[in-house]
Amino acid sequence: MKKLSIFNPIYAIRPKKEYAQEVVAPPYDVLDSKEARELAKGKPFSFLHVSKAEIDLPEGVDVYSEEVYKKAAENFEKMLKDGILIREEKPRFYIYRMQMGTHIQTGLVVGACVDDYDTNRIRKHEFTRPVKENDRVNQIKYVKAQTGPALLAYKQIPEIDAIIKKHSAREPLFSVKGINDVNHTLWVIDDEKDINFISERFEKENAVYIADGHHRSAAGSRIKKEMAALRGSKHRGDESYNYFLAVAFPANEMKIWDYNRVVKDLNGLSEKDFMEKIKQVFNVKEEGKAVKPNSRRNFSMYLGGKWYSLSLIKEPATNDPVESLDVSILSDLVLDKILGIKDLRKSDRIDFVGGIRGLVELENRVKSGEMKVAFALYPTSIEELMAVAEKEKVMPPKSTWFEPKLADGLISNPLL
């Protein structure tokens, strides 16, 4: 049975150049059904008709129902039949660049080996939720393709940088603009020597890391097991279901934003009593305006119409990569011990706000009366993420917010 490399070229399905701008869509999990329905209005070729197919069914339909997955498959097949999407005839790597403002990151579209995921060579740092995992599995089964890439990180490799630089100097397959004014550009690597070198060079890496897309990755693993069982003795080990769709970037080019917290109440405390407890843990400074934390162990807090800077008085006595995260420190010292929130996954008293929304979103959530207090954090670093993954540990919920985000529809991996 053939052994795959950790990264493999894929038989891509992608938009024709002239349709790419109409096809590009936000990732399926950043929109609810109402937002997707609105965004896809007047856009018959938007990939939202595949990734959020409930928009083509009556409102209120169960998004996890079979009719939604069947509609997704029908829409996907129609886009292929009508020539909006095309199938590539040979396995290739692709270069994927995202530019948001001045930030640019350039990586590779790959088929990431499921066996390496299962043995944790493709390192994880989050738990998955069964309902979301099942959703991805069903989507793949019905559409017969992996349509949403996972986001991976790898430690910078100069030889890979050189190949990316060479091929991205050429004319791209297409360049389109997605949400948040992010430019997404795709090139093909069609040089067999370079294709082989990429697979061989990544085989020398001890590990790569899932940055975002744990449910997509886990679904790929489940699909492989099911497909291999169905194929029985005909299973070779190199079919496309043996890897999952991913885009891998050098870690030094990736950007993690802060992932902030808003809480509905003060656990029965008055603002004065709450502040007294906060001052036992932090040095507190009142600010005249909204101020972002500028380093680890510093936090910002919005309470009673005022912003405060909080700096940790005492460094935690731990070398554990999870316990030493700022998100863990806030959870332990404030959310748990002062506000009584024990489980971030289950509590309905807390919500999470991605840093791209800015501090004004935190203010607005509190000013509206919906929330009582807000906390802004310094972003978790990619090095901290890797350290957690190396120890095979799990980060607290909502520890990282990656931006820019990969688009849906620009490249898919058909099950062959």
TORKOL-4160 file (C-alpha; in steps of 0.2 Angstrom, whole numbers, padded with zeros to 4 digits, m for minus):
416
<pt num="1" X="0000" Y="0000" Z="0000"/>
<pt num="2" X="0007" Y="0017" Z="m0005"/>
<pt num="3" X="0013" Y="0029" Z="0009"/>
<pt num="4" X="0008" Y="0047" Z="0006"/>
<pt num="5" X="0018" Y="0061" Z="0011"/>
<pt num="6" X="0012" Y="0073" Z="0024"/>
<pt num="7" X="0008" Y="0085" Z="0010"/>
<pt num="8" X="0002" Y="0079" Z="m0007"/>
<pt num="9" X="m0004" Y="0088" Z="m0023"/>
<pt num="10" X="m0022" Y="0087" Z="m0026"/>
<pt num="11" X="m0034" Y="0085" Z="m0041"/>
<pt num="12" X="m0042" Y="0102" Z="m0038"/>
<pt num="13" X="m0059" Y="0109" Z="m0043"/>
<pt num="14" X="m0058" Y="0127" Z="m0045"/>
<pt num="15" X="m0068" Y="0142" Z="m0053"/>
<pt num="16" X="m0064" Y="0147" Z="m0071"/>
<pt num="17" X="m0055" Y="0163" Z="m0070"/>
<pt num="18" X="m0069" Y="0174" Z="m0077"/>
<pt num="19" X="m0081" Y="0167" Z="m0063"/>
<pt num="20" X="m0069" Y="0167" Z="m0048"/>
<pt num="21" X="m0075" Y="0184" Z="m0042"/>
<pt num="22" X="m0093" Y="0178" Z="m0042"/>
<pt num="23" X="m0089" Y="0161" Z="m0034"/>
<pt num="24" X="m0078" Y="0167" Z="m0019"/>
<pt num="25" X="m0087" Y="0166" Z="m0002"/>
<pt num="26" X="m0083" Y="0168" Z="0016"/>
<pt num="27" X="m0080" Y="0152" Z="0026"/>
<pt num="28" X="m0096" Y="0143" Z="0030"/>
<pt num="29" X="m0094" Y="0145" Z="0049"/>
<pt num="30" X="m0092" Y="0164" Z="0050"/>
<pt num="31" X="m0110" Y="0167" Z="0044"/>
<pt num="32" X="m0127" Y="0162" Z="0050"/>
<pt num="33" X="m0141" Y="0157" Z="0038"/>
<pt num="34" X="m0149" Y="0174" Z="0038"/>
<pt num="35" X="m0132" Y="0183" Z="0034"/>
<pt num="36" X="m0128" Y="0170" Z="0020"/>
<pt num="37" X="m0145" Y="0172" Z="0012"/>
<pt num="38" X="m0143" Y="0191" Z="0012"/>
<pt num="39" X="m0125" Y="0190" Z="0005"/>
<pt num="40" X="m0129" Y="0178" Z="m0009"/>
<pt num="41" X="m0144" Y="0188" Z="m0015"/>
<pt num="42" X="m0142" Y="0191" Z="m0034"/>
<pt num="43" X="m0127" Y="0180" Z="m0034"/>
<pt num="44" X="m0131" Y="0163" Z="m0042"/>
<pt num="45" X="m0113" Y="0158" Z="m0043"/>
<pt num="46" X="m0109" Y="0162" Z="m0025"/>
<pt num="47" X="m0101" Y="0146" Z="m0017"/>
<pt num="48" X="m0113" Y="0150" Z="m0002"/>
<pt num="49" X="m0126" Y="0140" Z="m0013"/>
<pt num="50" X="m0115" Y="0125" Z="m0009"/>
<pt num="51" X="m0107" Y="0129" Z="0008"/>
<pt num="52" X="m0124" Y="0136" Z="0015"/>
<pt num="53" X="m0136" Y="0127" Z="0004"/>
<pt num="54" X="m0151" Y="0131" Z="0016"/>
<pt num="55" X="m0152" Y="0148" Z="0008"/>
<pt num="56" X="m0160" Y="0139" Z="m0007"/>
<pt num="57" X="m0173" Y="0131" Z="0004"/>
<pt num="58" X="m0188" Y="0138" Z="0014"/>
<pt num="59" X="m0182" Y="0148" Z="0030"/>
<pt num="60" X="m0182" Y="0139" Z="0046"/>
<pt num="61" X="m0176" Y="0122" Z="0038"/>
<pt num="62" X="m0164" Y="0112" Z="0049"/>
<pt num="63" X="m0147" Y="0116" Z="0043"/>
<pt num="64" X="m0141" Y="0099" Z="0047"/>
<pt num="65" X="m0155" Y="0090" Z="0038"/>
<pt num="66" X="m0152" Y="0078" Z="0023"/>
<pt num="67" X="m0162" Y="0090" Z="0011"/>
<pt num="68" X="m0148" Y="0104" Z="0014"/>
<pt num="69" X="m0134" Y="0092" Z="0010"/>
<pt num="70" X="m0143" Y="0086" Z="m0005"/>
<pt num="71" X="m0146" Y="0104" Z="m0011"/>
<pt num="72" X="m0128" Y="0107" Z="m0009"/>
<pt num="73" X="m0123" Y="0092" Z="m0020"/>
<pt num="74" X="m0136" Y="0098" Z="m0033"/>
<pt num="75" X="m0129" Y="0115" Z="m0033"/>
<pt num="76" X="m0111" Y="0109" Z="m0034"/>
<pt num="77" X="m0114" Y="0098" Z="m0048"/>
<pt num="78" X="m0124" Y="0111" Z="m0058"/>
<pt num="79" X="m0109" Y="0123" Z="m0056"/>
<pt num="80" X="m0098" Y="0110" Z="m0063"/>
<pt num="81" X="m0110" Y="0106" Z="m0077"/>
<pt num="82" X="m0112" Y="0124" Z="m0082"/>
<pt num="83" X="m0093" Y="0127" Z="m0082"/>
<pt num="84" X="m0092" Y="0139" Z="m0068"/>
<pt num="85" X="m0081" Y="0126" Z="m0059"/>
<pt num="86" X="m0068" Y="0116" Z="m0068"/>
<pt num="87" X="m0059" Y="0099" Z="m0063"/>
<pt num="88" X="m0040" Y="0099" Z="m0065"/>
<pt num="89" X="m0034" Y="0083" Z="m0074"/>
<pt num="90" X="m0018" Y="0081" Z="m0065"/>
<pt num="91" X="m0013" Y="0083" Z="m0046"/>
<pt num="92" X="m0005" Y="0099" Z="m0042"/>
<pt num="93" X="0001" Y="0110" Z="m0028"/>
<pt num="94" X="m0006" Y="0128" Z="m0028"/>
<pt num="95" X="0000" Y="0144" Z="m0020"/>
<pt num="96" X="m0013" Y="0154" Z="m0011"/>
<pt num="97" X="m0009" Y="0172" Z="m0005"/>
<pt num="98" X="m0020" Y="0183" Z="0006"/>
<pt num="99" X="m0018" Y="0201" Z="0008"/>
<pt num="100" X="m0027" Y="0212" Z="0020"/>
<pt num="101" X="m0021" Y="0230" Z="0021"/>
<pt num="102" X="m0002" Y="0229" Z="0023"/>
<pt num="103" X="m0003" Y="0211" Z="0029"/>
<pt num="104" X="0002" Y="0197" Z="0017"/>
<pt num="105" X="0004" Y="0179" Z="0019"/>
<pt num="106" X="0008" Y="0166" Z="0005"/>
<pt num="107" X="0006" Y="0147" Z="0007"/>
<pt num="108" X="0002" Y="0131" Z="m0002"/>
<pt num="109" X="m0014" Y="0122" Z="m0005"/>
<pt num="110" X="m0011" Y="0104" Z="m0001"/>
<pt num="111" X="m0018" Y="0087" Z="0003"/>
<pt num="112" X="m0014" Y="0084" Z="0021"/>
<pt num="113" X="m0011" Y="0066" Z="0025"/>
<pt num="114" X="m0025" Y="0059" Z="0036"/>
<pt num="115" X="m0013" Y="0046" Z="0043"/>
<pt num="116" X="m0001" Y="0060" Z="0049"/>
<pt num="117" X="m0017" Y="0068" Z="0057"/>
<pt num="118" X="m0022" Y="0052" Z="0066"/>
<pt num="119" X="m0004" Y="0050" Z="0073"/>
<pt num="120" X="m0003" Y="0068" Z="0078"/>
<pt num="121" X="0011" Y="0073" Z="0067"/>
<pt num="122" X="m0002" Y="0086" Z="0061"/>
<pt num="123" X="m0004" Y="0093" Z="0078"/>
<pt num="124" X="m0020" Y="0098" Z="0086"/>
<pt num="125" X="m0024" Y="0110" Z="0100"/>
<pt num="126" X="m0043" Y="0110" Z="0101"/>
<pt num="127" X="m0057" Y="0098" Z="0105"/>
<pt num="128" X="m0070" Y="0096" Z="0092"/>
<pt num="129" X="m0089" Y="0096" Z="0094"/>
<pt num="130" X="m0099" Y="0081" Z="0087"/>
<pt num="131" X="m0113" Y="0091" Z="0079"/>
<pt num="132" X="m0100" Y="0101" Z="0069"/>
<pt num="133" X="m0089" Y="0087" Z="0065"/>
<pt num="134" X="m0105" Y="0077" Z="0059"/>
<pt num="135" X="m0110" Y="0092" Z="0048"/>
<pt num="136" X="m0093" Y="0092" Z="0039"/>
<pt num="137" X="m0094" Y="0073" Z="0036"/>
<pt num="138" X="m0111" Y="0074" Z="0029"/>
<pt num="139" X="m0106" Y="0089" Z="0018"/>
<pt num="140" X="m0091" Y="0080" Z="0011"/>
<pt num="141" X="m0101" Y="0064" Z="0008"/>
<pt num="142" X="m0115" Y="0072" Z="m0002"/>
<pt num="143" X="m0105" Y="0084" Z="m0012"/>
<pt num="144" X="m0091" Y="0071" Z="m0015"/>
<pt num="145" X="m0078" Y="0084" Z="m0011"/>
<pt num="146" X="m0069" Y="0093" Z="0003"/>
<pt num="147" X="m0074" Y="0111" Z="m0001"/>
<pt num="148" X="m0068" Y="0120" Z="0015"/>
<pt num="149" X="m0049" Y="0120" Z="0018"/>
<pt num="150" X="m0041" Y="0119" Z="0035"/>
<pt num="151" X="m0028" Y="0132" Z="0040"/>
<pt num="152" X="m0011" Y="0124" Z="0044"/>
<pt num="153" X="0005" Y="0132" Z="0050"/>
<pt num="154" X="0023" Y="0126" Z="0047"/>
<pt num="155" X="0040" Y="0132" Z="0053"/>
<pt num="156" X="0048" Y="0142" Z="0039"/>
<pt num="157" X="0058" Y="0132" Z="0026"/>
<pt num="158" X="0069" Y="0143" Z="0015"/>
<pt num="159" X="0068" Y="0130" Z="0000"/>
<pt num="160" X="0049" Y="0131" Z="0000"/>
<pt num="161" X="0050" Y="0150" Z="0001"/>
<pt num="162" X="0060" Y="0150" Z="m0015"/>
<pt num="163" X="0048" Y="0138" Z="m0024"/>
<pt num="164" X="0034" Y="0149" Z="m0019"/>
<pt num="165" X="0043" Y="0165" Z="m0024"/>
<pt num="166" X="0047" Y="0158" Z="m0041"/>
<pt num="167" X="0030" Y="0152" Z="m0046"/>
<pt num="168" X="0020" Y="0167" Z="m0038"/>
<pt num="169" X="0031" Y="0179" Z="m0050"/>
<pt num="170" X="0020" Y="0172" Z="m0064"/>
<pt num="171" X="0003" Y="0176" Z="m0070"/>
<pt num="172" X="m0010" Y="0169" Z="m0057"/>
<pt num="173" X="m0025" Y="0158" Z="m0061"/>
<pt num="174" X="m0035" Y="0172" Z="m0053"/>
<pt num="175" X="m0036" Y="0186" Z="m0040"/>
<pt num="176" X="m0052" Y="0190" Z="m0031"/>
<pt num="177" X="m0058" Y="0201" Z="m0017"/>
<pt num="178" X="m0067" Y="0193" Z="m0002"/>
<pt num="179" X="m0075" Y="0200" Z="0013"/>
<pt num="180" X="m0066" Y="0212" Z="0024"/>
<pt num="181" X="m0057" Y="0218" Z="0008"/>
<pt num="182" X="m0045" Y="0203" Z="0008"/>
<pt num="183" X="m0037" Y="0199" Z="m0009"/>
<pt num="184" X="m0036" Y="0180" Z="m0012"/>
<pt num="185" X="m0024" Y="0175" Z="m0026"/>
<pt num="186" X="m0021" Y="0158" Z="m0033"/>
<pt num="187" X="m0006" Y="0151" Z="m0044"/>
<pt num="188" X="m0003" Y="0133" Z="m0050"/>
<pt num="189" X="0013" Y="0124" Z="m0047"/>
<pt num="190" X="0014" Y="0113" Z="m0062"/>
<pt num="191" X="0033" Y="0109" Z="m0063"/>
<pt num="192" X="0034" Y="0090" Z="m0058"/>
<pt num="193" X="0051" Y="0093" Z="m0051"/>
<pt num="194" X="0045" Y="0106" Z="m0039"/>
<pt num="195" X="0029" Y="0096" Z="m0035"/>
<pt num="196" X="0040" Y="0081" Z="m0030"/>
<pt num="197" X="0052" Y="0092" Z="m0020"/>
<pt num="198" X="0038" Y="0100" Z="m0010"/>
<pt num="199" X="0032" Y="0083" Z="m0004"/>
<pt num="200" X="0049" Y="0076" Z="m0001"/>
<pt num="201" X="0055" Y="0092" Z="0009"/>
<pt num="202" X="0039" Y="0092" Z="0020"/>
<pt num="203" X="0042" Y="0073" Z="0024"/>
<pt num="204" X="0058" Y="0079" Z="0034"/>
<pt num="205" X="0047" Y="0090" Z="0046"/>
<pt num="206" X="0043" Y="0082" Z="0062"/>
<pt num="207" X="0026" Y="0091" Z="0063"/>
<pt num="208" X="0015" Y="0104" Z="0056"/>
<pt num="209" X="0001" Y="0112" Z="0066"/>
<pt num="210" X="m0018" Y="0115" Z="0064"/>
<pt num="211" X="m0021" Y="0133" Z="0066"/>
<pt num="212" X="m0039" Y="0134" Z="0062"/>
<pt num="213" X="m0051" Y="0120" Z="0055"/>
<pt num="214" X="m0051" Y="0106" Z="0068"/>
<pt num="215" X="m0068" Y="0100" Z="0062"/>
<pt num="216" X="m0063" Y="0100" Z="0044"/>
<pt num="217" X="m0048" Y="0090" Z="0048"/>
<pt num="218" X="m0057" Y="0078" Z="0060"/>
<pt num="219" X="m0071" Y="0075" Z="0046"/>
<pt num="220" X="m0057" Y="0071" Z="0034"/>
<pt num="221" X="m0051" Y="0058" Z="0045"/>
<pt num="222" X="m0068" Y="0050" Z="0047"/>
<pt num="223" X="m0071" Y="0050" Z="0028"/>
<pt num="224" X="m0055" Y="0041" Z="0025"/>
<pt num="225" X="m0060" Y="0027" Z="0037"/>
<pt num="226" X="m0077" Y="0025" Z="0030"/>
<pt num="227" X="m0071" Y="0026" Z="0012"/>
<pt num="228" X="m0057" Y="0013" Z="0015"/>
<pt num="229" X="m0069" Y="0001" Z="0023"/>
<pt num="230" X="m0081" Y="0003" Z="0008"/>
<pt num="231" X="m0067" Y="0000" Z="m0004"/>
<pt num="232" X="m0060" Y="m0015" Z="0006"/>
<pt num="233" X="m0047" Y="m0024" Z="m0004"/>
<pt num="234" X="m0048" Y="m0011" Z="m0018"/>
<pt num="235" X="m0041" Y="0003" Z="m0006"/>
<pt num="236" X="m0024" Y="0008" Z="m0011"/>
<pt num="237" X="m0019" Y="0021" Z="0001"/>
<pt num="238" X="m0016" Y="0035" Z="m0011"/>
<pt num="239" X="m0034" Y="0040" Z="m0016"/>
<pt num="240" X="m0039" Y="0058" Z="m0013"/>
<pt num="241" X="m0049" Y="0053" Z="0002"/>
<pt num="242" X="m0033" Y="0048" Z="0011"/>
<pt num="243" X="m0029" Y="0067" Z="0013"/>
<pt num="244" X="m0039" Y="0082" Z="0018"/>
<pt num="245" X="m0039" Y="0099" Z="0010"/>
<pt num="246" X="m0028" Y="0112" Z="0018"/>
<pt num="247" X="m0019" Y="0128" Z="0015"/>
<pt num="248" X="m0002" Y="0128" Z="0024"/>
<pt num="249" X="0007" Y="0144" Z="0028"/>
<pt num="250" X="0024" Y="0148" Z="0036"/>
<pt num="251" X="0021" Y="0152" Z="0054"/>
<pt num="252" X="0031" Y="0168" Z="0053"/>
<pt num="253" X="0018" Y="0175" Z="0041"/>
<pt num="254" X="0002" Y="0171" Z="0050"/>
<pt num="255" X="m0007" Y="0184" Z="0061"/>
<pt num="256" X="m0017" Y="0179" Z="0076"/>
<pt num="257" X="m0029" Y="0193" Z="0083"/>
<pt num="258" X="m0035" Y="0195" Z="0101"/>
<pt num="259" X="m0051" Y="0185" Z="0106"/>
<pt num="260" X="m0060" Y="0195" Z="0119"/>
<pt num="261" X="m0073" Y="0192" Z="0132"/>
<pt num="262" X="m0089" Y="0200" Z="0137"/>
<pt num="263" X="m0099" Y="0195" Z="0153"/>
<pt num="264" X="m0117" Y="0197" Z="0157"/>
<pt num="265" X="m0116" Y="0201" Z="0176"/>
<pt num="266" X="m0104" Y="0203" Z="0190"/>
<pt num="267" X="m0109" Y="0187" Z="0199"/>
<pt num="268" X="m0119" Y="0197" Z="0212"/>
<pt num="269" X="m0105" Y="0209" Z="0216"/>
<pt num="270" X="m0107" Y="0228" Z="0215"/>
<pt num="271" X="m0095" Y="0237" Z="0204"/>
<pt num="272" X="m0086" Y="0243" Z="0219"/>
<pt num="273" X="m0084" Y="0226" Z="0226"/>
<pt num="274" X="m0079" Y="0219" Z="0210"/>
<pt num="275" X="m0065" Y="0232" Z="0207"/>
<pt num="276" X="m0058" Y="0228" Z="0225"/>
<pt num="277" X="m0057" Y="0210" Z="0220"/>
<pt num="278" X="m0049" Y="0214" Z="0203"/>
<pt num="279" X="m0036" Y="0225" Z="0212"/>
<pt num="280" X="m0030" Y="0210" Z="0222"/>
<pt num="281" X="m0024" Y="0202" Z="0206"/>
<pt num="282" X="m0020" Y="0217" Z="0195"/>
<pt num="283" X="m0012" Y="0234" Z="0195"/>
<pt num="284" X="m0026" Y="0244" Z="0189"/>
<pt num="285" X="m0025" Y="0261" Z="0180"/>
<pt num="286" X="m0040" Y="0271" Z="0174"/>
<pt num="287" X="m0038" Y="0276" Z="0155"/>
<pt num="288" X="m0046" Y="0291" Z="0147"/>
<pt num="289" X="m0050" Y="0281" Z="0131"/>
<pt num="290" X="m0050" Y="0263" Z="0125"/>
<pt num="291" X="m0033" Y="0256" Z="0125"/>
<pt num="292" X="m0027" Y="0239" Z="0119"/>
<pt num="293" X="m0016" Y="0228" Z="0129"/>
<pt num="294" X="0002" Y="0230" Z="0123"/>
<pt num="295" X="0010" Y="0215" Z="0129"/>
<pt num="296" X="0007" Y="0198" Z="0138"/>
<pt num="297" X="0001" Y="0198" Z="0155"/>
<pt num="298" X="m0008" Y="0214" Z="0152"/>
<pt num="299" X="m0027" Y="0216" Z="0149"/>
<pt num="300" X="m0040" Y="0230" Z="0146"/>
<pt num="301" X="m0057" Y="0231" Z="0155"/>
<pt num="302" X="m0072" Y="0241" Z="0151"/>
<pt num="303" X="m0084" Y="0243" Z="0166"/>
<pt num="304" X="m0096" Y="0257" Z="0171"/>
<pt num="305" X="m0092" Y="0268" Z="0156"/>
<pt num="306" X="m0074" Y="0268" Z="0159"/>
<pt num="307" X="m0058" Y="0259" Z="0152"/>
<pt num="308" X="m0045" Y="0252" Z="0163"/>
<pt num="309" X="m0028" Y="0244" Z="0160"/>
<pt num="310" X="m0024" Y="0229" Z="0171"/>
<pt num="311" X="m0006" Y="0222" Z="0173"/>
<pt num="312" X="m0004" Y="0206" Z="0182"/>
<pt num="313" X="0004" Y="0208" Z="0199"/>
<pt num="314" X="0011" Y="0190" Z="0201"/>
<pt num="315" X="0017" Y="0179" Z="0187"/>
<pt num="316" X="0009" Y="0162" Z="0188"/>
<pt num="317" X="0020" Y="0148" Z="0195"/>
<pt num="318" X="0019" Y="0136" Z="0181"/>
<pt num="319" X="0028" Y="0130" Z="0166"/>
<pt num="320" X="0013" Y="0122" Z="0158"/>
<pt num="321" X="0010" Y="0129" Z="0141"/>
<pt num="322" X="m0009" Y="0130" Z="0143"/>
<pt num="323" X="m0009" Y="0137" Z="0161"/>
<pt num="324" X="0003" Y="0151" Z="0156"/>
<pt num="325" X="m0008" Y="0157" Z="0142"/>
<pt num="326" X="m0016" Y="0174" Z="0145"/>
<pt num="327" X="m0033" Y="0167" Z="0141"/>
<pt num="328" X="m0030" Y="0154" Z="0155"/>
<pt num="329" X="m0025" Y="0167" Z="0167"/>
<pt num="330" X="m0040" Y="0178" Z="0164"/>
<pt num="331" X="m0051" Y="0162" Z="0165"/>
<pt num="332" X="m0044" Y="0156" Z="0181"/>
<pt num="333" X="m0041" Y="0173" Z="0191"/>
<pt num="334" X="m0056" Y="0183" Z="0185"/>
<pt num="335" X="m0069" Y="0173" Z="0176"/>
<pt num="336" X="m0069" Y="0158" Z="0188"/>
<pt num="337" X="m0063" Y="0164" Z="0205"/>
<pt num="338" X="m0072" Y="0181" Z="0204"/>
<pt num="339" X="m0086" Y="0179" Z="0192"/>
<pt num="340" X="m0090" Y="0161" Z="0195"/>
<pt num="341" X="m0089" Y="0155" Z="0177"/>
<pt num="342" X="m0082" Y="0138" Z="0178"/>
<pt num="343" X="m0085" Y="0131" Z="0160"/>
<pt num="344" X="m0082" Y="0143" Z="0145"/>
<pt num="345" X="m0090" Y="0130" Z="0134"/>
<pt num="346" X="m0107" Y="0129" Z="0143"/>
<pt num="347" X="m0110" Y="0145" Z="0152"/>
<pt num="348" X="m0123" Y="0157" Z="0144"/>
<pt num="349" X="m0116" Y="0171" Z="0155"/>
<pt num="350" X="m0101" Y="0174" Z="0143"/>
<pt num="351" X="m0098" Y="0178" Z="0125"/>
<pt num="352" X="m0083" Y="0180" Z="0114"/>
<pt num="353" X="m0078" Y="0194" Z="0102"/>
<pt num="354" X="m0065" Y="0192" Z="0088"/>
<pt num="355" X="m0052" Y="0206" Z="0089"/>
<pt num="356" X="m0056" Y="0211" Z="0071"/>
<pt num="357" X="m0072" Y="0219" Z="0077"/>
<pt num="358" X="m0061" Y="0231" Z="0088"/>
<pt num="359" X="m0063" Y="0238" Z="0105"/>
<pt num="360" X="m0079" Y="0248" Z="0100"/>
<pt num="361" X="m0088" Y="0232" Z="0099"/>
<pt num="362" X="m0084" Y="0228" Z="0117"/>
<pt num="363" X="m0090" Y="0245" Z="0122"/>
<pt num="364" X="m0106" Y="0243" Z="0112"/>
<pt num="365" X="m0110" Y="0226" Z="0120"/>
<pt num="366" X="m0109" Y="0234" Z="0138"/>
<pt num="367" X="m0117" Y="0251" Z="0134"/>
<pt num="368" X="m0132" Y="0242" Z="0127"/>
<pt num="369" X="m0135" Y="0234" Z="0143"/>
<pt num="370" X="m0133" Y="0216" Z="0136"/>
<pt num="371" X="m0116" Y="0214" Z="0145"/>
<pt num="372" X="m0109" Y="0221" Z="0161"/>
<pt num="373" X="m0091" Y="0220" Z="0159"/>
<pt num="374" X="m0078" Y="0217" Z="0144"/>
<pt num="375" X="m0060" Y="0211" Z="0144"/>
<pt num="376" X="m0048" Y="0214" Z="0130"/>
<pt num="377" X="m0033" Y="0202" Z="0129"/>
<pt num="378" X="m0016" Y="0202" Z="0120"/>
<pt num="379" X="m0016" Y="0190" Z="0106"/>
<pt num="380" X="m0010" Y="0172" Z="0109"/>
<pt num="381" X="0006" Y="0170" Z="0098"/>
<pt num="382" X="0009" Y="0156" Z="0085"/>
<pt num="383" X="0023" Y="0150" Z="0096"/>
<pt num="384" X="0012" Y="0148" Z="0111"/>
<pt num="385" X="0000" Y="0138" Z="0100"/>
<pt num="386" X="0014" Y="0127" Z="0094"/>
<pt num="387" X="0020" Y="0124" Z="0112"/>
<pt num="388" X="0002" Y="0118" Z="0117"/>
<pt num="389" X="0001" Y="0107" Z="0102"/>
<pt num="390" X="0018" Y="0099" Z="0105"/>
<pt num="391" X="0013" Y="0094" Z="0123"/>
<pt num="392" X="m0003" Y="0086" Z="0115"/>
<pt num="393" X="m0013" Y="0098" Z="0126"/>
<pt num="394" X="m0029" Y="0108" Z="0122"/>
<pt num="395" X="m0031" Y="0127" Z="0122"/>
<pt num="396" X="m0046" Y="0135" Z="0131"/>
<pt num="397" X="m0061" Y="0139" Z="0120"/>
<pt num="398" X="m0059" Y="0154" Z="0109"/>
<pt num="399" X="m0040" Y="0157" Z="0112"/>
<pt num="400" X="m0036" Y="0162" Z="0094"/>
<pt num="401" X="m0044" Y="0172" Z="0080"/>
<pt num="402" X="m0035" Y="0170" Z="0064"/>
<pt num="403" X="m0037" Y="0184" Z="0051"/>
<pt num="404" X="m0037" Y="0185" Z="0036"/>
<pt num="405" X="m0048" Y="0169" Z="0034"/>
<pt num="406" X="m0047" Y="0157" Z="0019"/>
<pt num="407" X="m0061" Y="0159" Z="0007"/>
<pt num="408" X="m0073" Y="0145" Z="0002"/>
<pt num="409" X="m0076" Y="0140" Z="m0016"/>
<pt num="410" X="m0059" Y="0144" Z="m0023"/>
<pt num="411" X="m0052" Y="0127" Z="m0022"/>
<pt num="412" X="m0060" Y="0110" Z="m0018"/>
<pt num="413" X="m0053" Y="0092" Z="m0016"/>
<pt num="414" X="m0064" Y="0079" Z="m0025"/>
<pt num="415" X="m0066" Y="0062" Z="m0017"/>
<pt num="416" X="m0058" Y="0050" Z="m0030"/>
